[in-house]
């Protein structure tokens, strides 16, 4: 899997989750937990960068 493909998949999944949370009026309730996915994406990004660096 190429790095660009992985980036597109992650962006699509994040957008899908935000749209679903908005549709079910859960976005305001989940706002206090927004740093958890940001940290997860940060660490996933580090792993992907190491993998595709070669």
N, C-alpha and C positions, 0 to 999 in steps of 0.2 A: 504494500500500500504506500502510495506516495504521500509526502508531507502535505501537499496542497489538498489532496482528497480527504485526508484525515481532518484538516482544518475546516473544510466545507461541511463534513459530517457533524463535527462538534458544534459549529455555528447553527446548523439546521436543527439539531436536537435542543440546543439552548433556546432557540426561538420558539420551537414547538412547545416546550415546557412552559415558557412565559405566556404564550397564547392560551394554553389550556388553563393555567392558573387564573388568567384574566377572565376567561369565559365562565369559570365556576366561582367567581368573586372571592378567590382565595389569595389574590396577590397582595392585598393589604395585610392579611394575617401572616403571610410568609415573608414579609419584608424584613423582619428582625433576623431571619435566617439566611439572608442573601450572601453573607460572606462565606458560608460553607461551600457553595458551588464554585465561588471564585477561587478559594483555596484549592479545591479539588482540581479545577482546570489549570491552576498554576503548576501543581505537581505533575499532572498528566502532561503538560507542555514540556516540563523538564525531561521527563522520560522519553517523550517523542523526539525532542531535540537531540538527546544522546543517541537514540536509535538511528536517526536519519542523518547524523553528522558525517558518517563515513562516505 
